[in-house]
Amino acid sequence: MSLEFLQLDVFADRPYTGNPLAVFPDAAELTAAQMQAIAREMNLSETTFVTEVAEDSYTMRVFTPAEELPFAGHPTIGTAWALRHLARLSGDEVTQTTEVGPTKVAVEDDRASLERTGTADPASPGELGEDPVAIATALGLEAGDVGLNATVLGGTGPLDPAYSDAGIRTLMVPLRDLGVLERAVPRPDLLAEIAKGAYCFTAIGPGQLRSRGFFPGFGVPEDPGTGMAAAALGIFLADRLGDLEAEVVQGVEMGRPCRMAVTGTADGTVRVGGRCELIFTGRLDRLP
């Protein structure tokens, strides 16, 4: 048995930027163990396996090289785009089903966007993941580097670390400025103890954010473009600052810049979108 797959760049300005993704559109017969072995072989942040497709909906599973995820952002964007490219989906508005339930996805030309509703947790200083000293140490930074003045984003007061959930509960880590973000050198052993990782961000201007995603607990030391975490960031910021419209740029330090359009509302609804570029198609000739 052989399987066809596509590899594309998600959140890309042009080919060979963005976050690479492998999509297996005909994976209904694979076991979870086979999917995990294939994802480990592909060695990308995520690989997706489509198990069912209808005219305007599909079901998929997402694997990192280390484990299965209940949901992920750039795999959602890329898989919907790939299925539309293959003419497996006919509608502009489709529904994706994963372990976390349905997700609305819109596909138009070279772009796709997902919509989720989630929650931003209030600060809980008793949790290790919201201790600025522990976070700073895990990121190779000083305690004073953690936290961000919200005025550059049109808000007031400080933004402190807290959790936000758009499908996977994720630690949001505001950092003081771009220089701090760029010099972060995580310690995977410590960071893996903090909610399996952290999504670090800073503001570089009104509606302009830079981010880095460190998820060693999921087998991804650093991710070029994390749509799930960008969605959680939109929920986090809209909860504190009101309705939000921003561009989040991630992956610059890895040489894989990703551009994500993020809109969020104070009721917890968020939309994340970006461009997709097909890079190559291939065939898996030998199953694990």
ZAMARLUM-963891 format. One record per atom (N, C-alpha, C): atom name; x, y, z. Coordinates in Angstrom, 3 decimals. Example, Ala and Ser with C-alpha at 12.3 -4.5 7.8 and 13.67 -1.06 7.14 Angstrom:
2
N|13.190|-5.690|7.800
CA|12.300|-4.500|7.800
C|13.200|-3.300|7.800
N|12.850|-2.250|7.080
CA|13.670|-1.060|7.140
C|12.900|0.030|7.870
// end
This chain:
288
N|0.844|-1.192|0.000
CA|0.000|0.000|0.000
C|0.879|1.241|0.000
N|0.552|2.205|-0.837
CA|1.259|3.480|-0.840
C|0.263|4.596|-0.575
N|0.773|5.722|-0.092
CA|-0.075|6.862|0.237
C|0.504|8.127|-0.375
N|-0.355|8.905|-1.024
CA|0.054|10.200|-1.544
C|0.007|11.228|-0.407
N|0.879|12.225|-0.495
CA|0.839|13.324|0.470
C|1.233|14.623|-0.206
N|0.906|15.716|0.441
CA|1.301|17.049|0.001
C|2.140|17.672|1.096
N|3.111|18.478|0.711
CA|3.821|19.302|1.689
C|3.673|20.747|1.276
N|3.245|21.563|2.204
CA|3.018|22.968|1.909
C|3.555|23.833|3.027
N|3.724|25.106|2.708
CA|4.151|26.100|3.682
C|2.933|26.922|4.089
N|2.669|26.986|5.377
CA|1.506|27.670|5.920
C|1.950|28.982|6.574
N|1.138|30.016|6.427
CA|1.450|31.369|6.911
C|2.644|31.944|6.153
N|2.743|31.629|4.864
CA|3.934|31.976|4.076
C|3.708|33.229|3.235
N|4.707|34.093|3.200
CA|4.728|35.206|2.258
C|5.000|34.720|0.844
N|5.823|33.683|0.743
CA|6.277|33.142|-0.531
C|6.749|31.722|-0.262
N|6.981|30.924|-1.302
CA|7.460|29.563|-1.072
C|8.748|29.538|-0.255
N|8.882|28.520|0.561
CA|10.049|28.281|1.409
C|10.150|29.267|2.560
N|9.026|29.886|2.904
CA|8.878|30.573|4.186
C|7.689|29.911|4.885
N|7.258|30.459|6.002
CA|6.125|29.869|6.695
C|6.491|28.585|7.420
N|5.460|27.867|7.852
CA|5.644|26.650|8.636
C|5.300|25.441|7.776
N|6.248|24.541|7.497
CA|5.972|23.381|6.658
C|4.962|22.432|7.312
N|4.153|21.806|6.467
CA|3.151|20.856|6.926
C|3.014|19.743|5.901
N|2.971|18.509|6.364
CA|2.668|17.371|5.495
C|1.225|16.948|5.737
N|0.489|16.733|4.642
CA|-0.923|16.354|4.707
C|-1.114|15.031|3.964
N|-1.652|14.037|4.655
CA|-2.021|12.764|4.039
C|-3.546|12.747|3.894
N|-4.061|12.943|2.687
CA|-5.498|13.126|2.522
C|-6.318|11.837|2.522
N|-5.673|10.683|2.474
CA|-6.391|9.405|2.414
C|-5.846|8.453|3.476
N|-6.064|8.802|4.734
CA|-5.418|8.067|5.830
C|-6.386|7.261|6.675
N|-7.584|6.989|6.166
CA|-8.598|6.321|6.984
C|-8.171|4.937|7.448
N|-7.316|4.264|6.691
CA|-6.940|2.890|7.025
C|-5.734|2.797|7.954
N|-5.105|3.917|8.273
CA|-3.925|3.894|9.119
C|-4.300|3.779|10.591
N|-3.471|3.082|11.350
CA|-3.627|3.061|12.800
C|-2.923|4.269|13.407
N|-3.218|4.548|14.655
CA|-2.549|5.647|15.345
C|-1.047|5.414|15.409
N|-0.633|4.170|15.628
CA|0.800|3.864|15.691
C|1.474|4.136|14.355
N|0.806|3.826|13.255
CA|1.367|4.121|11.936
C|1.463|5.620|11.705
N|0.421|6.350|12.082
CA|0.449|7.798|11.931
C|1.608|8.409|12.710
N|1.792|7.936|13.942
CA|2.889|8.474|14.754
C|4.240|8.182|14.126
N|4.412|6.978|13.606
CA|5.688|6.621|12.978
C|5.946|7.465|11.734
N|4.900|7.722|10.950
CA|5.053|8.548|9.743
C|5.386|9.989|10.134
N|4.711|10.522|11.144
CA|4.997|11.884|11.595
C|6.431|12.006|12.088
N|6.917|10.977|12.762
CA|8.303|10.992|13.227
C|9.260|10.982|12.034
N|8.894|10.227|10.994
CA|9.722|10.160|9.793
C|9.713|11.487|9.036
N|8.542|12.146|8.951
CA|8.454|13.444|8.259
C|9.259|14.504|9.018
N|9.255|14.421|10.359
CA|10.070|15.273|11.230
C|9.746|16.751|11.054
N|8.476|17.070|10.853
CA|8.002|18.443|10.833
C|7.309|18.740|12.163
N|6.991|20.009|12.396
CA|6.291|20.332|13.639
C|5.019|19.504|13.763
N|4.251|19.402|12.654
CA|3.061|18.558|12.646
C|2.867|17.921|11.279
N|2.220|16.776|11.298
CA|1.753|16.077|10.102
C|0.296|15.729|10.333
N|-0.556|15.889|9.309
CA|-1.975|15.606|9.481
C|-2.410|14.417|8.640
N|-3.444|13.734|9.152
CA|-3.979|12.531|8.521
C|-5.499|12.676|8.433
N|-6.000|12.774|7.223
CA|-7.437|12.962|7.006
C|-8.094|11.589|6.973
N|-9.105|11.403|7.820
CA|-9.757|10.104|7.931
C|-11.154|10.075|7.323
N|-11.726|11.237|7.050
CA|-13.061|11.291|6.448
C|-13.258|12.648|5.796
N|-13.869|12.668|4.606
CA|-14.138|13.921|3.901
C|-15.545|13.875|3.321
N|-16.306|14.937|3.526
CA|-17.596|15.129|2.875
C|-17.503|16.414|2.064
N|-18.605|16.846|1.505
CA|-18.580|18.015|0.623
C|-18.089|19.269|1.317
N|-18.499|19.467|2.556
CA|-18.130|20.689|3.272
C|-17.622|20.402|4.682
N|-17.069|19.207|4.896
CA|-16.531|18.883|6.215
C|-15.501|17.768|6.087
N|-14.655|17.654|7.103
CA|-13.657|16.588|7.127
C|-13.230|16.330|8.566
N|-12.666|15.158|8.776
CA|-12.140|14.769|10.076
C|-10.659|14.452|9.915
N|-9.854|14.917|10.844
CA|-8.415|14.656|10.741
C|-7.804|14.428|12.111
N|-6.579|13.872|12.090
CA|-5.773|13.713|13.287
C|-4.439|14.407|13.055
N|-3.864|14.933|14.135
CA|-2.637|15.740|14.067
C|-1.569|15.104|14.952
N|-0.371|14.929|14.397
CA|0.734|14.347|15.162
C|1.971|15.228|15.037
N|2.638|15.469|16.158
CA|4.000|15.979|16.150
C|4.927|14.767|16.022
N|6.245|14.958|15.934
CA|7.131|13.796|15.947
C|7.049|12.975|17.234
N|6.474|13.577|18.290
CA|6.470|12.894|19.588
C|5.111|12.374|20.023
N|4.002|13.027|19.590
CA|2.698|12.636|20.120
C|1.568|13.208|19.283
N|0.354|12.700|19.546
CA|-0.847|13.216|18.890
C|-1.343|14.443|19.645
N|-1.852|15.429|18.896
CA|-2.438|16.629|19.472
C|-3.947|16.620|19.263
N|-4.705|17.181|20.206
CA|-6.151|17.262|20.013
C|-6.572|18.316|19.003
N|-5.687|19.275|18.746
CA|-5.985|20.376|17.825
C|-4.692|21.116|17.561
N|-4.584|21.736|16.397
CA|-3.434|22.595|16.098
C|-3.834|23.562|14.992
N|-3.204|24.734|14.991
CA|-3.626|25.805|14.106
C|-3.124|25.700|12.684
N|-1.772|25.674|12.494
CA|-1.304|25.663|11.108
C|-1.686|24.367|10.400
N|-1.819|23.206|11.105
CA|-2.371|22.026|10.442
C|-3.835|22.195|10.010
N|-4.614|22.949|10.787
CA|-5.994|23.220|10.394
C|-6.032|24.054|9.120
N|-5.282|25.148|9.107
CA|-5.234|26.026|7.929
C|-4.751|25.240|6.713
N|-3.640|24.517|6.864
CA|-3.026|23.841|5.730
C|-3.840|22.672|5.212
N|-4.466|21.903|6.114
CA|-5.229|20.740|5.666
C|-6.481|21.166|4.909
N|-7.182|22.175|5.418
CA|-8.358|22.670|4.700
C|-7.969|23.176|3.320
N|-6.875|23.924|3.260
CA|-6.423|24.446|1.959
C|-6.050|23.303|1.021
N|-5.349|22.289|1.527
CA|-4.925|21.172|0.688
C|-6.122|20.397|0.155
N|-7.127|20.145|0.982
CA|-8.309|19.414|0.526
C|-9.091|20.218|-0.511
N|-9.130|21.513|-0.333
CA|-9.783|22.361|-1.352
C|-8.961|22.342|-2.638
N|-7.649|22.385|-2.542
CA|-6.771|22.308|-3.712
C|-6.994|21.008|-4.475
N|-7.236|19.924|-3.766
CA|-7.474|18.624|-4.380
C|-8.921|18.435|-4.837
N|-9.758|19.460|-4.647
CA|-11.182|19.412|-4.996
C|-11.942|18.368|-4.168
N|-11.424|18.052|-2.986
CA|-12.152|17.154|-2.092
C|-13.246|17.913|-1.325
N|-13.051|19.215|-1.165
CA|-14.038|20.081|-0.532
C|-14.544|21.066|-1.576
N|-15.823|21.376|-1.509
CA|-16.378|22.290|-2.506
C|-16.786|23.636|-1.928
N|-17.048|23.706|-0.631
CA|-17.523|24.954|-0.053
C|-16.404|25.882|0.360
N|-16.719|27.184|0.425
CA|-15.764|28.160|0.945
C|-15.706|28.124|2.473
N|-16.794|27.718|3.089
CA|-16.868|27.590|4.544
C|-17.024|26.112|4.870
N|-16.068|25.546|5.601
CA|-16.105|24.117|5.900
C|-15.937|23.908|7.403
N|-16.203|22.681|7.825
CA|-16.077|22.331|9.236
C|-15.061|21.207|9.390
N|-14.098|21.439|10.226
CA|-13.096|20.430|10.560
C|-13.444|19.813|11.907
N|-13.288|18.506|12.029
CA|-13.496|17.832|13.304
C|-12.206|17.175|13.747
N|-11.794|17.484|14.984
CA|-10.676|16.820|15.637
C|-11.139|16.440|17.039
N|-10.216|16.047|17.877
CA|-10.561|15.606|19.229
C|-11.262|16.690|20.039
N|-10.974|17.982|19.763
CA|-11.607|19.059|20.520
C|-12.977|19.422|19.982
N|-13.413|18.769|18.900
CA|-14.711|19.070|18.331
C|-14.596|19.838|17.025
N|-15.681|20.491|16.601
CA|-15.687|21.178|15.303
C|-14.961|22.515|15.340
N|-14.338|22.840|14.220
CA|-13.701|24.140|14.011
C|-14.138|24.658|12.647
N|-14.601|25.898|12.596
CA|-14.966|26.512|11.324
C|-13.708|26.958|10.589
N|-13.637|26.659|9.296
CA|-12.491|27.052|8.482
C|-13.016|27.659|7.182
N|-12.463|28.790|6.788
CA|-12.807|29.432|5.524
C|-11.600|29.354|4.593
N|-11.835|29.008|3.336
CA|-10.768|28.886|2.342
C|-11.130|29.747|1.134
N|-10.208|30.594|0.724
CA|-10.421|31.446|-0.444
C|-9.088|31.674|-1.135
N|-8.983|31.205|-2.378
CA|-7.766|31.349|-3.177
C|-6.575|30.772|-2.413
N|-5.561|31.606|-2.141
CA|-4.354|31.099|-1.491
C|-4.360|31.290|0.017
N|-5.520|31.618|0.581
CA|-5.593|31.890|2.017
C|-6.628|30.988|2.679
N|-6.432|30.766|3.961
CA|-7.420|30.070|4.782
C|-7.389|30.667|6.176
N|-8.492|30.538|6.885
CA|-8.560|31.048|8.255
C|-9.445|30.136|9.083
N|-9.133|30.043|10.357
CA|-9.915|29.246|11.289
C|-10.575|30.159|12.303
N|-11.666|29.672|12.874
CA|-12.367|30.407|13.916
C|-12.575|29.503|15.119
N|-12.227|30.013|16.289
CA|-12.412|29.272|17.531
C|-13.002|30.197|18.594
N|-13.607|29.599|19.587
CA|-14.053|30.315|20.781
C|-13.357|29.681|21.969
N|-12.765|30.524|22.818
CA|-12.012|29.990|23.940
C|-12.071|30.896|25.141
N|-11.177|30.650|26.093
CA|-11.166|31.389|27.352
C|-9.751|31.789|27.714
N|-9.655|32.936|28.360
CA|-8.382|33.397|28.913
C|-8.475|33.297|30.421
N|-7.606|32.502|31.014
CA|-7.634|32.320|32.459
C|-7.175|33.594|33.157
N|-7.791|33.932|34.284
CA|-7.249|35.023|35.098
C|-5.904|34.609|35.666
N|-5.130|35.594|36.066
CA|-3.812|35.300|36.625
C|-3.951|34.400|37.840
N|-3.099|33.390|37.916
CA|-3.109|32.451|39.044
C|-1.681|32.301|39.552
N|-1.216|33.242|40.381
CA|0.195|33.246|40.776
C|0.658|31.954|41.436
N|-0.263|31.144|41.947
CA|0.134|29.907|42.574
C|0.622|28.855|41.606
N|0.315|29.023|40.310
CA|0.762|28.047|39.320
C|2.198|28.337|38.907
N|3.005|27.289|38.806
CA|4.399|27.444|38.387
C|4.495|28.193|37.068
N|3.581|27.889|36.139
CA|3.645|28.488|34.819
C|3.421|29.977|34.780
N|2.936|30.577|35.884
CA|2.727|32.020|35.901
C|3.674|32.727|36.869
N|4.705|32.039|37.315
CA|5.728|32.619|38.168
C|6.777|33.262|37.267
N|6.888|34.601|37.238
CA|7.830|35.258|36.322
C|9.268|34.803|36.495
N|9.671|34.506|37.725
CA|11.054|34.071|37.938
C|11.271|32.708|37.299
N|10.335|31.775|37.498
CA|10.463|30.445|36.904
C|10.440|30.527|35.383
N|9.562|31.380|34.851
CA|9.471|31.540|33.393
C|10.770|32.108|32.854
N|11.256|33.175|33.479
CA|12.485|33.812|33.008
C|13.644|32.822|33.018
N|13.770|32.069|34.098
CA|14.854|31.091|34.189
C|14.738|30.051|33.083
N|13.524|29.577|32.821
CA|13.317|28.560|31.789
C|13.622|29.092|30.391
N|13.498|30.412|30.219
CA|13.750|31.034|28.910
C|15.155|31.607|28.790
N|15.970|31.457|29.819
CA|17.314|32.023|29.790
C|17.314|33.532|29.906
N|16.314|34.112|30.598
CA|16.166|35.550|30.722
C|16.181|35.959|32.194
N|16.116|37.276|32.427
CA|16.012|37.814|33.778
C|14.538|38.046|34.122
N|14.238|38.048|35.414
CA|12.846|38.216|35.844
C|12.247|39.513|35.318
N|13.048|40.573|35.239
CA|12.549|41.855|34.757
C|12.235|41.882|33.276
N|12.642|40.847|32.548
CA|12.350|40.779|31.120
C|10.923|40.316|30.845
N|10.286|39.703|31.854
CA|8.954|39.125|31.674
C|7.899|40.158|32.040
N|6.963|40.385|31.135
CA|5.917|41.391|31.314
C|6.019|42.453|30.227
N|4.894|43.068|29.906
CA|4.835|44.032|28.799
C|3.880|45.154|29.156
N|4.291|46.394|28.887
CA|3.407|47.541|29.052
C|2.424|47.563|27.886
N|1.142|47.572|28.174
CA|0.111|47.435|27.147
C|-0.147|48.710|26.363
N|0.510|49.825|26.704
CA|0.184|51.085|26.047
C|0.464|51.056|24.548
N|1.482|50.337|24.112
CA|1.805|50.288|22.690
C|0.703|49.588|21.898
N|-0.120|48.799|22.575
CA|-1.247|48.122|21.931
C|-2.574|48.836|22.187
N|-2.487|50.039|22.736
CA|-3.698|50.818|22.978
C|-4.378|50.518|24.290
N|-3.709|49.772|25.175
CA|-4.281|49.462|26.473
C|-3.592|50.236|27.573
N|-3.843|49.821|28.789
CA|-3.200|50.442|29.944
C|-2.701|49.351|30.879
N|-1.662|49.699|31.640
CA|-1.166|48.790|32.652
C|-0.331|47.671|32.073
N|0.134|46.793|32.952
CA|1.017|45.699|32.525
C|0.237|44.481|32.017
N|0.869|43.758|31.130
CA|0.398|42.433|30.732
C|1.345|41.420|31.359
N|0.807|40.512|32.138
CA|1.597|39.504|32.828
C|1.294|38.115|32.260
N|2.175|37.145|32.508
CA|1.915|35.790|32.011
C|0.613|35.215|32.540
N|-0.068|34.476|31.688
CA|-1.297|33.778|32.073
C|-1.606|32.742|31.006
N|-2.516|31.846|31.326
CA|-2.902|30.818|30.374
C|-4.078|31.284|29.519
N|-4.138|30.762|28.305
CA|-5.250|31.018|27.404
C|-5.510|29.739|26.622
N|-6.762|29.521|26.233
CA|-7.135|28.228|25.654
C|-7.998|28.426|24.421
N|-7.450|28.051|23.250
CA|-8.207|28.053|21.995
C|-8.350|26.624|21.476
N|-8.105|25.656|22.315
CA|-8.136|24.255|21.931
C|-7.137|23.449|22.734
N|-6.011|24.079|23.030
CA|-5.017|23.522|23.949
C|-4.620|24.652|24.898
N|-4.695|24.396|26.192
CA|-4.338|25.424|27.177
C|-2.859|25.755|27.039
N|-2.564|27.036|26.803
CA|-1.210|27.459|26.448
C|-0.796|28.636|27.309
N|0.444|28.637|27.762
CA|0.962|29.743|28.560
C|1.379|30.895|27.659
N|0.775|32.059|27.870
CA|1.146|33.285|27.172
C|2.204|34.020|28.001
N|3.316|34.378|27.363
CA|4.402|35.055|28.089
C|4.717|36.377|27.401
N|4.174|37.496|27.899
CA|4.566|38.809|27.364
C|6.011|39.104|27.758
N|6.783|39.653|26.816
CA|8.164|40.042|27.091
C|8.345|41.526|26.838
N|9.316|42.108|27.524
CA|9.458|43.558|27.597
C|9.624|44.225|26.247
N|10.466|43.653|25.373
CA|10.710|44.275|24.080
C|11.264|43.238|23.101
N|11.505|43.676|21.878
CA|11.951|42.764|20.831
C|13.329|42.184|21.134
N|14.206|42.983|21.724
CA|15.530|42.483|22.059
C|15.472|41.314|23.020
N|14.575|41.397|24.004
CA|14.402|40.295|24.951
C|13.892|39.057|24.231
N|12.898|39.235|23.375
CA|12.346|38.093|22.624
C|13.434|37.410|21.805
N|14.263|38.193|21.139
CA|15.288|37.628|20.265
C|16.370|36.884|21.030
N|16.674|37.302|22.242
CA|17.779|36.655|22.952
C|17.341|35.514|23.860
N|16.052|35.189|23.854
CA|15.590|34.060|24.655
C|16.258|32.769|24.180
N|16.825|32.034|25.124
CA|17.452|30.727|24.846
C|16.883|29.747|25.866
N|15.816|29.050|25.507
CA|15.124|28.219|26.498
C|15.967|27.053|26.990
N|15.654|26.635|28.201
CA|16.157|25.382|28.756
C|15.022|24.367|28.643
N|15.096|23.448|27.705
CA|13.972|22.532|27.485
C|13.559|21.759|28.721
N|14.511|21.398|29.582
CA|14.166|20.612|30.762
C|13.256|21.396|31.696
N|13.532|22.697|31.856
CA|12.696|23.526|32.720
C|11.405|23.934|32.019
N|11.501|24.271|30.735
CA|10.333|24.753|30.014
C|9.281|23.663|29.877
N|9.711|22.423|29.736
CA|8.766|21.319|29.600
C|7.918|21.137|30.853
N|8.390|21.673|31.969
CA|7.616|21.592|33.201
C|6.530|22.654|33.264
N|6.590|23.632|32.370
CA|5.657|24.758|32.404
C|4.634|24.568|31.285
N|3.595|23.834|31.546
CA|2.513|23.615|30.583
C|3.029|23.102|29.243
N|4.093|22.316|29.255
CA|4.710|21.746|28.054
C|5.362|22.784|27.150
N|5.360|24.044|27.550
CA|5.993|25.058|26.720
C|5.425|26.432|26.995
N|5.765|27.388|26.114
CA|5.335|28.767|26.306
C|5.285|29.484|24.964
N|4.323|30.403|24.841
CA|4.208|31.258|23.650
C|4.609|32.659|24.078
N|5.777|33.086|23.621
CA|6.349|34.367|24.022
C|6.031|35.412|22.957
N|5.716|36.633|23.390
CA|5.389|37.677|22.415
C|5.753|39.045|22.969
N|5.872|39.986|22.035
CA|6.055|41.383|22.395
C|5.414|42.244|21.320
N|5.180|43.491|21.646
CA|4.581|44.437|20.693
C|5.675|45.261|20.047
N|5.580|45.448|18.735
CA|6.539|46.302|18.035
C|5.863|47.525|17.431
N|4.566|47.667|17.659
CA|3.805|48.818|17.179
C|2.332|48.517|17.269
N|1.470|49.519|17.031
CA|0.030|49.277|17.070
C|-0.372|48.169|16.092
N|-1.004|47.145|16.604
CA|-1.455|46.055|15.756
C|-0.349|45.187|15.207
N|0.864|45.302|15.736
CA|2.010|44.544|15.240
C|2.665|43.800|16.400
N|2.703|42.468|16.304
CA|3.268|41.642|17.354
C|4.317|40.708|16.773
N|5.345|40.434|17.550
CA|6.327|39.400|17.217
C|6.236|38.314|18.272
N|6.439|37.069|17.857
CA|6.282|35.967|18.795
C|7.288|34.859|18.517
N|7.464|34.006|19.502
CA|8.214|32.758|19.378
C|7.476|31.702|20.185
N|7.429|30.478|19.654
CA|6.723|29.399|20.329
C|7.667|28.264|20.679
N|7.832|27.991|21.974
CA|8.715|26.938|22.458
C|7.858|25.842|23.098
N|7.861|24.638|22.509
CA|6.996|23.567|23.002
C|7.747|22.239|23.110
N|8.791|22.194|23.924
CA|9.558|20.943|24.039
C|8.739|19.791|24.598
N|7.714|20.094|25.386
CA|6.876|19.038|25.929
C|6.063|18.312|24.877
N|5.911|18.926|23.704
CA|5.232|18.297|22.571
C|6.225|17.776|21.536
N|7.508|17.795|21.869
CA|8.518|17.347|20.919
C|8.884|18.386|19.888
N|8.558|19.672|20.142
CA|8.842|20.763|19.206
C|9.633|21.838|19.962
N|10.969|21.809|19.896
CA|11.756|22.786|20.652
C|11.376|24.232|20.327
N|11.225|24.541|19.039
CA|10.707|25.853|18.626
C|9.917|25.653|17.345
N|8.755|26.298|17.297
CA|7.847|26.156|16.156
C|7.896|27.430|15.319
N|7.986|27.310|13.983
CA|8.041|28.524|13.157
C|6.764|29.358|13.213
N|5.589|28.695|13.209
CA|4.335|29.430|13.201
C|3.240|28.621|13.855
N|2.749|29.083|15.004
CA|1.836|28.283|15.817
C|0.455|28.927|15.793
N|-0.408|28.472|14.875
CA|-1.729|29.073|14.745
C|-2.587|28.882|15.976
N|-2.489|27.719|16.623
CA|-3.247|27.479|17.837
C|-2.856|28.464|18.928
N|-1.555|28.688|19.103
CA|-1.092|29.622|20.134
C|-1.413|31.063|19.745
N|-1.349|31.386|18.444
CA|-1.735|32.735|18.008
C|-3.216|32.990|18.287
N|-4.044|31.948|18.118
CA|-5.461|32.078|18.467
C|-5.621|32.316|19.968
N|-4.882|31.558|20.772
CA|-4.929|31.760|22.224
C|-4.453|33.158|22.598
N|-3.450|33.671|21.863
CA|-2.966|35.032|22.109
C|-4.052|36.052|21.792
N|-4.780|35.839|20.686
CA|-5.877|36.748|20.362
C|-6.929|36.781|21.451
N|-7.247|35.616|22.023
CA|-8.214|35.548|23.118
C|-7.670|36.257|24.356
N|-6.395|35.992|24.668
CA|-5.730|36.603|25.819
C|-5.760|38.136|25.734
N|-5.387|38.683|24.567
CA|-5.307|40.138|24.424
C|-6.689|40.779|24.363
N|-7.629|40.158|23.656
CA|-8.965|40.725|23.585
C|-9.629|40.734|24.952
N|-9.342|39.740|25.780
CA|-9.884|39.694|27.123
C|-9.402|40.868|27.962
N|-8.165|41.294|27.720
CA|-7.571|42.354|28.538
C|-7.663|43.743|27.907
N|-7.692|43.797|26.563
CA|-7.612|45.098|25.884
C|-8.852|45.445|25.073
N|-9.766|44.502|24.922
CA|-10.924|44.723|24.055
C|-10.665|44.164|22.666
N|-11.593|44.414|21.758
CA|-11.509|43.855|20.413
C|-10.152|44.142|19.784
N|-9.628|43.139|19.085
CA|-8.250|43.170|18.611
C|-8.191|42.825|17.137
N|-7.339|43.531|16.403
CA|-6.985|43.167|15.036
C|-5.488|43.385|14.893
N|-4.735|42.310|14.630
CA|-3.278|42.430|14.656
C|-2.645|41.450|13.677
N|-1.407|41.739|13.308
CA|-0.577|40.792|12.584
C|0.467|40.254|13.554
N|0.551|38.943|13.631
CA|1.538|38.281|14.480
C|2.580|37.642|13.573
N|3.835|38.035|13.745
CA|4.933|37.481|12.945
C|5.763|36.584|13.851
N|5.938|35.350|13.425
CA|6.665|34.343|14.199
C|7.662|33.643|13.286
N|8.683|33.036|13.856
CA|9.622|32.221|13.088
C|10.779|32.975|12.480
N|10.890|34.274|12.744
CA|11.971|35.078|12.158
C|13.324|34.535|12.584
N|13.455|34.206|13.865
CA|14.738|33.729|14.390
C|15.127|32.373|13.811
N|14.181|31.644|13.251
CA|14.446|30.335|12.658
C|14.665|30.421|11.151
N|14.561|31.621|10.588
CA|14.657|31.767|9.142
C|13.419|31.274|8.420
N|12.284|31.150|9.126
CA|11.021|30.696|8.545
C|9.919|31.670|8.942
N|9.968|32.927|8.489
CA|8.971|33.899|8.930
C|7.553|33.484|8.560
N|6.663|33.597|9.533
CA|5.241|33.292|9.356
C|4.437|34.540|9.688
N|3.456|34.845|8.843
CA|2.588|36.008|9.073
C|1.170|35.521|9.308
N|0.644|35.854|10.483
CA|-0.688|35.401|10.878
C|-1.573|36.607|11.165
N|-2.700|36.689|10.479
CA|-3.696|37.721|10.751
C|-4.590|37.233|11.871
N|-4.672|37.990|12.957
CA|-5.413|37.580|14.145
C|-6.449|38.644|14.488
N|-7.700|38.235|14.623
CA|-8.740|39.117|15.138
C|-9.396|38.428|16.322
N|-9.660|39.194|17.364
CA|-10.271|38.637|18.556
C|-11.297|39.590|19.128
N|-12.312|39.058|19.771
CA|-13.328|39.884|20.418
C|-13.403|39.514|21.887
N|-13.935|40.434|22.658
CA|-13.941|40.265|24.107
C|-14.801|39.094|24.559
N|-15.674|38.560|23.680
CA|-16.492|37.410|24.068
C|-15.770|36.082|23.897
N|-14.475|36.128|23.491
CA|-13.685|34.916|23.385
C|-13.636|34.294|22.009
N|-14.165|34.987|20.991
CA|-14.100|34.486|19.619
C|-12.836|35.009|18.945
N|-12.137|34.131|18.243
CA|-10.889|34.537|17.591
C|-10.831|33.910|16.211
N|-10.201|34.630|15.285
CA|-9.979|34.122|13.927
C|-8.497|34.311|13.598
N|-7.883|33.265|13.030
CA|-6.476|33.300|12.632
C|-6.383|32.827|11.188
N|-5.652|33.566|10.360
CA|-5.541|33.172|8.963
C|-4.202|33.530|8.359
N|-3.956|32.976|7.170
CA|-2.725|33.268|6.451
C|-2.695|32.549|5.117
N|-1.620|32.766|4.380
CA|-1.450|32.201|3.055
C|-0.834|30.807|3.125
N|-1.124|30.009|2.077
CA|-0.537|28.678|1.938
C|0.149|28.572|0.576
N|1.284|27.904|0.550
CA|2.032|27.657|-0.684
C|2.309|26.164|-0.799
N|1.835|25.548|-1.887
CA|2.151|24.147|-2.138
C|3.604|24.045|-2.590
N|4.387|23.187|-1.938
CA|5.805|23.034|-2.267
C|6.042|21.777|-3.087
N|5.540|20.635|-2.647
CA|5.682|19.429|-3.462
C|4.640|18.395|-3.057
N|4.430|17.434|-3.940
CA|3.599|16.270|-3.627
C|4.520|15.049|-3.653
N|4.124|14.013|-2.923
CA|4.976|12.830|-2.862
C|4.170|11.592|-2.563
N|4.849|10.467|-2.456
CA|4.211|9.199|-2.200
C|5.006|8.421|-1.174
N|4.302|7.972|-0.158
CA|4.908|7.087|0.843
C|4.805|5.663|0.323
N|5.925|5.062|0.003
CA|5.919|3.740|-0.647
C|5.915|2.581|0.341
N|6.251|2.842|1.576
CA|6.350|1.748|2.541
C|5.718|2.182|3.846
N|4.720|1.478|4.288
CA|4.048|1.802|5.547
C|4.803|1.221|6.728
N|4.771|1.924|7.849
CA|5.398|1.380|9.064
C|4.594|0.198|9.610
// end
